Each structure stands twice: as structure tokens, then as C-alpha cells.
Amino acid sequence: MFETSTIEIDRKKYASNLKFLRKTVASKSELCLVIKGNGYGHGARQIMEVAQDLGESTFAVFNAAEALDVLSVLNKDSRLIIMGEIDFPQLEWAMENNVEFFVHNLTLLQKVLETAPKSPFKAKVHLEVETGMNRLGIDPRDFHFLANLLNEFQHKIEVMGVCTHLAGAESITNFVRVKKQLKEFDRAVQGLRNLGIESQQIHAACSAGAIRLKKTRYDMVRIGILQYGFWPSQETFIEYIMDRQNKVSPLQRIITWKSRVMSLKAVPMGQYVGYGTSFLAEADKVLATVPVGYADGFSRSLSNQGRVLVRGKLAPVAGIVNMNAISVDITDIPGVEIGDEVVLIGTQEDQAISVSSFSDYSSQLNYELLTRLPKDIPRIIV
Ligand SMILES: *Cc1c(COP(=O)(O)O)cnc(C)c1O
């Protein structure tokens, strides 16, 4: 246990978030929990374990490496879906291990067709169709060709889903585009059906789509950020609570990132702190050093901007964030001692540092900030 900080995941709060999702966006659709980016920084394996414990059984990651990472904790009757990158060497592995994957272009399909006959297992695919995001997805003009191939290899390929991804459902400015996508999607699903391709599930929604537009929910919703207690955007949250009596978020953050005070320093008025001259003690100051820096995911852009919690009070970052340490100003917090708990994200007593306020200071999105938390920080379920 040599780590300088730890990440705690609150099981009770996570359970409450899942309950909310089941009740709202997944009351009639299957709930697929997206745990890419190391579970949005929360720890993919840990999140999967808790989720399964709480009765969930469908998960999605972005690439084969992420799938491999969590496969050993996946229950026998759970599903795992790769939504993005998979290539030759991993295709056989995926089939063997019952891992489903998106087929988002014809080249990938050709590779599946080359691999599948050699395997005693079926390839379980989700056909991702292009509807206007223009990133990944099969062009409807190729559906004829696609259908011919699929019909020929019926015995080797199981079409688990037909799906698409919405481009920016978290912002009303994209509303017209998203509406158009849904129209295209319905047309594509029908088009494939007409060509004899029946899939088990139709799916399109990410968090923002699912919470804003009922229509996007289809048979399955792919929920990432909401399960962790964050909203896809401020706008999504405002829209959700606007017409409701209760103006409090129904979701709770489940992450706490904490470290300890490693050293204390009295700095006389007129001295500079740390590298360079960005922090001048304008009075006699007491600073605490915390062994977490930009190498640990505490962004350098929080220099002289960020705050942490010590003894239930906010302590501003003083000076530049170093590679492995920060100094925080605790002049007005009495009684701080070496070894005291420091909260970088989360709550301490009745104060909170939310990731979004953290990212306001550092102008990073929740998504980006969370996934940047290094993998080697231990994740502990509490
Ligand atoms: C990341 C991702 C999601 C989940 O997005 P959230 O906004 O976090 O809910 C859903 N579908 C695909 C294809 C994704 O890549």
C-alpha cells in the first residue's frame, strides 16, 4: 500500500442511481451500463462487480483491450459489448468468450467473415448504421451488399442488435440533427428488415438521449455518465429538474478521491511559494503539501485555481501544480496536522468538491476529468 491517494466508490449511492435509471430511462428497455474509459475513471472492474452484485448484467466498453480487462469479473450470464475498436487478432477471442461487438463498417465485416468459419462459435454482432454522426456506421447504400453477406453466413453470425450513436444529444443546439438521425435510424432499421435482417434489439440512446427523448430508448439504452451521478451537460440537468417540484438531482456522485497532508510549512509574508513567482504570500501563510500532482490526474490548469478539502474546509491550491505534489493554503483552517485527510473530489463533513466545479476551475468536462484519473490509483468500494 504505497499509494499517495485513493478513490472510494460509494455502493449505496451507486445502487440508488441504478434504481433511478431503472425507474426512468430503463423501465421498458434493457439497461446497458457503459464502463469504457476505466468506468469513467471509477474503475471498470470494480463498477462491474458492484453492478452485478446489484443485479445488473449488461455492460459495454469501447475496445477489445477494455473488454479483456473486465472479462475475468464478468458473470457467466452477463453480457459484454464492444462498441468500437476490434480487429483480427481479437475477433476470434471475442467469439470464443461470448463477447458481442459493433460492426461499424464493411471492412470489419469482411474480417468477421474470414474469422468466423474457423471458429466453433458464432460472432455476436450489433450492426451500427450511419445516421448522421459521420464517425462510425454502415452506410445505408451498402445494406444490399451487407444483407447478402449476412444471409450467406447466417449460421456463423448472430445479429444481436441494430444500432446507432447520437451526435451531441446533450445540447439543444443539436436537436434538429438528432431528430433527423432518429428518422434516418428508423428508416435504416426498416430497410434492413425488408432485406431479411432481423435483430434482437434496436438501440440508439446514450445518457443524454435516454433522459431527454423517450423515443431514443428503443429496446436498450447505453448509459455511461448518469450511472456515476453526473449529467451529460448542465443543460440536460436543468431541463430535467425544470418542471419538477424537487429541484435536487435524483442522482448522486459516487466517487471520492482522497489523499493526506504530507507536510506543513509556515511561509512569512513576502515570500514566493513553489516554482516561479505565481504565488506570493501577501501575509504570513501556513501551507500544507499534498502528494498528488498532474502525474496523478490533478490537472496543472488547477494551479492557483483548484481547491481541496481539509478538516471540512476549502483550501485553495497555492502556486503551480507540480508533477507529484501541490501546496494548499490552510492559513485559515486551524489545527491541521500531518496525516490529515485531504479530499480532492467528493465530500468532507458538509463541504463538497464536485467534479464539475473542479472542472469549471480547470475547464475540463466531467467526462475528460474523470477518465484522466490514473488507473493505478486504488479503487475501493465502501
Ligand atoms: C460512450 C458511449 C455511450 C455512453 O455515453 P454517455 O453519454 O456517457 O451515456 C453510449 N454509446 C456509445 C456508442 C458510446 O461510445
The ligand as an SDF file (V2000), in Angstrom:
LIG
                    3D

 15 15  0  0  0  0  0  0  0  0999 V2000
  -19.7840    6.4370  -24.5560 C   0  0  0  0  0  0  0  0  0  0  0  0
  -20.9050    5.8850  -25.3100 C   0  0  0  0  0  0  0  0  0  0  0  0
  -22.1840    5.8180  -24.7270 C   0  0  0  0  0  0  0  0  0  0  0  0
  -22.4950    6.3620  -23.3500 C   0  0  0  0  0  0  0  0  0  0  0  0
  -22.4100    7.7660  -23.3310 O   0  0  0  0  0  0  0  0  0  0  0  0
  -22.9010    8.6120  -22.0440 P   0  0  0  0  0  0  0  0  0  0  0  0
  -23.0830    9.9810  -22.5510 O   0  0  0  0  0  0  0  0  0  0  0  0
  -21.7990    8.5460  -21.0530 O   0  0  0  0  0  0  0  0  0  0  0  0
  -24.1200    7.9640  -21.5470 O   0  0  0  0  0  0  0  0  0  0  0  0
  -23.1800    5.2160  -25.4760 C   0  0  0  0  0  0  0  0  0  0  0  0
  -22.9370    4.7370  -26.7180 N   0  0  0  0  0  0  0  0  0  0  0  0
  -21.7210    4.8010  -27.3060 C   0  0  0  0  0  0  0  0  0  0  0  0
  -21.5240    4.2490  -28.6760 C   0  0  0  0  0  0  0  0  0  0  0  0
  -20.6650    5.3790  -26.6270 C   0  0  0  0  0  0  0  0  0  0  0  0
  -19.4580    5.4510  -27.2050 O   0  0  0  0  0  0  0  0  0  0  0  0
  1  2  1  0
  2  3  1  0
  2 14  2  0
  3  4  1  0
  3 10  2  0
  4  5  1  0
  5  6  1  0
  6  7  2  0
  6  8  1  0
  6  9  1  0
 10 11  1  0
 11 12  2  0
 12 13  1  0
 12 14  1  0
 14 15  1  0
M  END
$$$$
